[in-house]
């Protein structure tokens, strides 16, 4: 199924000059949502994944469904102060300033094979920080997956040599 037709483009959101890629139209269509999860699962069906890690917040949508599809657990990476137990954090660059994400220190056991998922790859900063956290916990990153990639922003360049799987390219 060609999923690109299910992405709504919203001009000037969240600010003037941005053409926002809206996934809510994809999520609302059961066939498109099912096809998205099936396509995200494709590189991991060989059983080489122990956990799926999803990045707040849209990564939770796809990550939990992907974990269910693969029959593995799910681990959230969240904004600061949202996780109730001991965490580690990683800071990353934004267009103006920095932001931070966190993961529980006991979320990943050393050597567990991890797939990390998010809805969109833009500049790569958030995913690079997520990879740093998973690596710090000694998880083995077997792949990074996105529903959408904005190729012209070259976000892949920040993500090293890990296999990257993207469904829709712009």
BALOBA-1460 file (C-alpha; in Angstrom, 3 decimals):
// residues 170
<rec num="1" residu="x" x="0.000" y="0.000" z="0.000"/>
<rec num="2" residu="x" x="1.290" y="3.465" z="-0.903"/>
<rec num="3" residu="x" x="1.097" y="5.300" z="2.417"/>
<rec num="4" residu="x" x="2.154" y="8.738" z="1.175"/>
<rec num="5" residu="x" x="-1.396" y="9.515" z="0.060"/>
<rec num="6" residu="x" x="-2.567" y="9.202" z="3.669"/>
<rec num="7" residu="x" x="-0.298" y="11.984" z="4.948"/>
<rec num="8" residu="x" x="-1.973" y="15.391" z="5.080"/>
<rec num="9" residu="x" x="0.288" y="18.382" z="4.474"/>
<rec num="10" residu="x" x="-0.599" y="21.430" z="6.556"/>
<rec num="11" residu="x" x="1.033" y="24.697" z="5.474"/>
<rec num="12" residu="x" x="2.410" y="27.152" z="8.028"/>
<rec num="13" residu="x" x="2.162" y="24.800" z="11.014"/>
<rec num="14" residu="x" x="3.491" y="25.105" z="13.670"/>
<rec num="15" residu="x" x="4.931" y="28.308" z="12.214"/>
<rec num="16" residu="x" x="5.004" y="30.179" z="8.926"/>
<rec num="17" residu="x" x="7.127" y="28.480" z="6.273"/>
<rec num="18" residu="x" x="6.743" y="24.940" z="7.632"/>
<rec num="19" residu="x" x="4.823" y="22.346" z="5.602"/>
<rec num="20" residu="x" x="3.760" y="19.998" z="8.410"/>
<rec num="21" residu="x" x="3.371" y="16.280" z="7.667"/>
<rec num="22" residu="x" x="0.213" y="15.277" z="9.564"/>
<rec num="23" residu="x" x="-0.067" y="11.565" z="10.401"/>
<rec num="24" residu="x" x="-3.546" y="11.781" z="11.945"/>
<rec num="25" residu="x" x="-5.143" y="11.077" z="8.572"/>
<rec num="26" residu="x" x="-3.062" y="7.891" z="8.271"/>
<rec num="27" residu="x" x="-3.966" y="6.850" z="11.815"/>
<rec num="28" residu="x" x="-7.677" y="7.334" z="11.107"/>
<rec num="29" residu="x" x="-7.669" y="4.823" z="8.237"/>
<rec num="30" residu="x" x="-7.608" y="1.260" z="9.576"/>
<rec num="31" residu="x" x="-6.139" y="-0.247" z="6.408"/>
<rec num="32" residu="x" x="-3.388" y="2.375" z="6.193"/>
<rec num="33" residu="x" x="-2.572" y="2.005" z="9.888"/>
<rec num="34" residu="x" x="-2.407" y="-1.783" z="9.563"/>
<rec num="35" residu="x" x="-0.170" y="-1.498" z="6.482"/>
<rec num="36" residu="x" x="2.081" y="0.976" z="8.304"/>
<rec num="37" residu="x" x="2.666" y="-1.384" z="11.210"/>
<rec num="38" residu="x" x="3.188" y="-4.356" z="8.895"/>
<rec num="39" residu="x" x="5.754" y="-2.390" z="6.878"/>
<rec num="40" residu="x" x="7.516" y="-1.118" z="10.018"/>
<rec num="41" residu="x" x="7.746" y="-4.722" z="11.261"/>
<rec num="42" residu="x" x="9.192" y="-6.117" z="8.039"/>
<rec num="43" residu="x" x="12.926" y="-5.805" z="8.864"/>
<rec num="44" residu="x" x="12.429" y="-7.235" z="12.359"/>
<rec num="45" residu="x" x="10.308" y="-10.309" z="11.646"/>
<rec num="46" residu="x" x="13.324" y="-12.623" z="11.898"/>
<rec num="47" residu="x" x="13.045" y="-12.521" z="15.687"/>
<rec num="48" residu="x" x="16.153" y="-10.405" z="16.190"/>
<rec num="49" residu="x" x="14.396" y="-7.821" z="18.394"/>
<rec num="50" residu="x" x="13.790" y="-8.065" z="22.142"/>
<rec num="51" residu="x" x="12.330" y="-4.580" z="22.665"/>
<rec num="52" residu="x" x="10.881" y="-1.690" z="20.731"/>
<rec num="53" residu="x" x="11.755" y="1.781" z="22.006"/>
<rec num="54" residu="x" x="9.450" y="4.672" z="21.064"/>
<rec num="55" residu="x" x="10.132" y="8.391" z="21.407"/>
<rec num="56" residu="x" x="7.513" y="10.717" z="22.926"/>
<rec num="57" residu="x" x="4.944" y="11.213" z="21.719"/>
<rec num="58" residu="x" x="4.099" y="9.991" z="18.243"/>
<rec num="59" residu="x" x="6.749" y="7.283" z="18.537"/>
<rec num="60" residu="x" x="4.512" y="5.785" z="21.238"/>
<rec num="61" residu="x" x="1.691" y="5.311" z="18.729"/>
<rec num="62" residu="x" x="3.794" y="3.368" z="16.258"/>
<rec num="63" residu="x" x="6.139" y="1.808" z="18.807"/>
<rec num="64" residu="x" x="3.491" y="0.100" z="20.914"/>
<rec num="65" residu="x" x="1.722" y="-1.246" z="17.834"/>
<rec num="66" residu="x" x="5.047" y="-2.453" z="16.420"/>
<rec num="67" residu="x" x="5.958" y="-4.147" z="19.719"/>
<rec num="68" residu="x" x="2.557" y="-5.881" z="19.726"/>
<rec num="69" residu="x" x="3.026" y="-6.983" z="16.110"/>
<rec num="70" residu="x" x="6.466" y="-8.428" z="16.912"/>
<rec num="71" residu="x" x="5.413" y="-9.966" z="20.238"/>
<rec num="72" residu="x" x="8.020" y="-8.025" z="22.237"/>
<rec num="73" residu="x" x="8.014" y="-5.396" z="24.976"/>
<rec num="74" residu="x" x="7.874" y="-1.620" z="24.582"/>
<rec num="75" residu="x" x="10.035" y="1.032" z="26.285"/>
<rec num="76" residu="x" x="9.129" y="4.750" z="26.238"/>
<rec num="77" residu="x" x="11.618" y="7.586" z="25.938"/>
<rec num="78" residu="x" x="10.037" y="10.694" z="27.417"/>
<rec num="79" residu="x" x="10.500" y="14.389" z="28.038"/>
<rec num="80" residu="x" x="12.129" y="15.263" z="31.398"/>
<rec num="81" residu="x" x="10.140" y="14.649" z="34.565"/>
<rec num="82" residu="x" x="7.573" y="12.296" z="33.016"/>
<rec num="83" residu="x" x="9.023" y="8.942" z="34.100"/>
<rec num="84" residu="x" x="8.443" y="7.910" z="37.731"/>
<rec num="85" residu="x" x="11.637" y="5.966" z="38.488"/>
<rec num="86" residu="x" x="15.388" y="6.603" z="38.136"/>
<rec num="87" residu="x" x="16.349" y="7.893" z="34.669"/>
<rec num="88" residu="x" x="19.271" y="8.873" z="32.516"/>
<rec num="89" residu="x" x="18.977" y="11.714" z="30.027"/>
<rec num="90" residu="x" x="20.460" y="12.986" z="26.785"/>
<rec num="91" residu="x" x="20.381" y="16.545" z="25.498"/>
<rec num="92" residu="x" x="20.040" y="17.410" z="21.816"/>
<rec num="93" residu="x" x="20.038" y="20.518" z="19.635"/>
<rec num="94" residu="x" x="16.900" y="22.242" z="18.420"/>
<rec num="95" residu="x" x="16.634" y="25.011" z="15.864"/>
<rec num="96" residu="x" x="16.760" y="27.474" z="18.761"/>
<rec num="97" residu="x" x="18.301" y="25.983" z="21.898"/>
<rec num="98" residu="x" x="18.313" y="22.441" z="23.245"/>
<rec num="99" residu="x" x="15.919" y="19.846" z="24.607"/>
<rec num="100" residu="x" x="16.295" y="16.675" z="26.622"/>
<rec num="101" residu="x" x="14.833" y="13.154" z="26.688"/>
<rec num="102" residu="x" x="14.952" y="10.459" z="29.367"/>
<rec num="103" residu="x" x="14.670" y="6.701" z="29.799"/>
<rec num="104" residu="x" x="14.404" y="4.536" z="32.918"/>
<rec num="105" residu="x" x="17.793" y="3.159" z="33.976"/>
<rec num="106" residu="x" x="16.344" y="-0.361" z="34.204"/>
<rec num="107" residu="x" x="14.395" y="-0.249" z="30.926"/>
<rec num="108" residu="x" x="16.959" y="-2.170" z="28.873"/>
<rec num="109" residu="x" x="19.189" y="-5.006" z="30.016"/>
<rec num="110" residu="x" x="22.684" y="-5.170" z="28.579"/>
<rec num="111" residu="x" x="22.740" y="-7.055" z="25.295"/>
<rec num="112" residu="x" x="19.018" y="-6.772" z="24.569"/>
<rec num="113" residu="x" x="18.344" y="-6.196" z="20.892"/>
<rec num="114" residu="x" x="16.437" y="-2.970" z="20.354"/>
<rec num="115" residu="x" x="14.532" y="-1.369" z="17.471"/>
<rec num="116" residu="x" x="13.895" y="2.355" z="17.934"/>
<rec num="117" residu="x" x="10.895" y="3.953" z="16.233"/>
<rec num="118" residu="x" x="9.577" y="7.467" z="15.720"/>
<rec num="119" residu="x" x="7.103" y="9.017" z="13.339"/>
<rec num="120" residu="x" x="9.452" y="11.385" z="11.511"/>
<rec num="121" residu="x" x="13.140" y="11.907" z="10.803"/>
<rec num="122" residu="x" x="13.958" y="15.568" z="10.281"/>
<rec num="123" residu="x" x="17.357" y="16.788" z="11.506"/>
<rec num="124" residu="x" x="18.093" y="13.599" z="13.465"/>
<rec num="125" residu="x" x="18.818" y="15.206" z="16.835"/>
<rec num="126" residu="x" x="16.078" y="13.478" z="18.812"/>
<rec num="127" residu="x" x="16.846" y="10.038" z="17.389"/>
<rec num="128" residu="x" x="20.590" y="10.503" z="17.913"/>
<rec num="129" residu="x" x="19.867" y="11.281" z="21.584"/>
<rec num="130" residu="x" x="17.628" y="8.194" z="21.828"/>
<rec num="131" residu="x" x="20.407" y="6.041" z="20.348"/>
<rec num="132" residu="x" x="22.810" y="7.502" z="22.898"/>
<rec num="133" residu="x" x="20.463" y="6.497" z="25.737"/>
<rec num="134" residu="x" x="19.941" y="2.953" z="24.445"/>
<rec num="135" residu="x" x="23.692" y="2.547" z="23.949"/>
<rec num="136" residu="x" x="24.413" y="3.890" z="27.428"/>
<rec num="137" residu="x" x="22.172" y="1.145" z="28.841"/>
<rec num="138" residu="x" x="24.152" y="-1.369" z="26.753"/>
<rec num="139" residu="x" x="21.230" y="-2.174" z="24.459"/>
<rec num="140" residu="x" x="22.169" y="-3.419" z="20.989"/>
<rec num="141" residu="x" x="20.470" y="-1.232" z="18.383"/>
<rec num="142" residu="x" x="19.467" y="-3.511" z="15.505"/>
<rec num="143" residu="x" x="17.533" y="-0.865" z="13.601"/>
<rec num="144" residu="x" x="15.961" y="2.565" z="13.557"/>
<rec num="145" residu="x" x="12.559" y="3.036" z="11.910"/>
<rec num="146" residu="x" x="10.518" y="6.024" z="10.814"/>
<rec num="147" residu="x" x="7.179" y="6.409" z="9.096"/>
<rec num="148" residu="x" x="8.360" y="9.614" z="7.353"/>
<rec num="149" residu="x" x="11.784" y="10.986" z="6.458"/>
<rec num="150" residu="x" x="12.470" y="14.512" z="5.249"/>
<rec num="151" residu="x" x="15.447" y="13.599" z="3.056"/>
<rec num="152" residu="x" x="16.419" y="17.204" z="2.331"/>
<rec num="153" residu="x" x="17.295" y="17.794" z="6.017"/>
<rec num="154" residu="x" x="19.958" y="15.039" z="5.986"/>
<rec num="155" residu="x" x="19.011" y="13.692" z="9.417"/>
<rec num="156" residu="x" x="20.550" y="10.295" z="8.592"/>
<rec num="157" residu="x" x="23.985" y="11.847" z="8.855"/>
<rec num="158" residu="x" x="23.598" y="12.097" z="12.658"/>
<rec num="159" residu="x" x="22.618" y="8.434" z="13.046"/>
<rec num="160" residu="x" x="25.847" y="6.590" z="12.385"/>
<rec num="161" residu="x" x="25.917" y="3.148" z="10.822"/>
<rec num="162" residu="x" x="22.741" y="1.678" z="12.291"/>
<rec num="163" residu="x" x="20.280" y="0.295" z="9.741"/>
<rec num="164" residu="x" x="17.547" y="2.851" z="9.021"/>
<rec num="165" residu="x" x="14.128" y="1.815" z="7.712"/>
<rec num="166" residu="x" x="11.780" y="4.537" z="6.431"/>
<rec num="167" residu="x" x="8.374" y="4.058" z="4.832"/>
<rec num="168" residu="x" x="7.734" y="7.475" z="3.244"/>
<rec num="169" residu="x" x="10.343" y="9.864" z="1.833"/>
<rec num="170" residu="x" x="9.917" y="13.567" z="1.064"/>
